[in-house]
Amino acid sequence: MKNRASATGLSGKHILVTGASEQSIGFATACLLAQWGASVSVTTRQNTQRIVQALRAASHGGAVDGR
């Protein structure tokens, strides 16, 4: 399915995404927001650093950190 959404004005915004485990809606959302220029913080129950690394790679170096 082609992504039809587009971001406007996310540069400089900081967004918190909860439930960002791999293969989840939260992960996909965080990845897309980072690609669109937002600084994204994610929460996960386990393996937070691994998830953050995966998100950075998937978003091509987007600004992602984890808690």
C-alpha positions, 0 to 999 in steps of 0.5 A: 500500500502506498503512503498517501500521508504527507508531513507539514511542519514537523521539523522542530517538534518533539513527539512521544510514541508509546508502545513502539515495539518492533512490528507494531503500529507504534514502531511504524508511527515513530519511524514515519514521524522521524522520517518527516523530521520530528524528534521522536521519543519512544517507550517500550517494555523491553529492549528499548535501546535495540528498538531505538537503533532499529528506528534510527536505521529504518528512518534513515538517521532520524532523531529518535531516543528511548525511555 
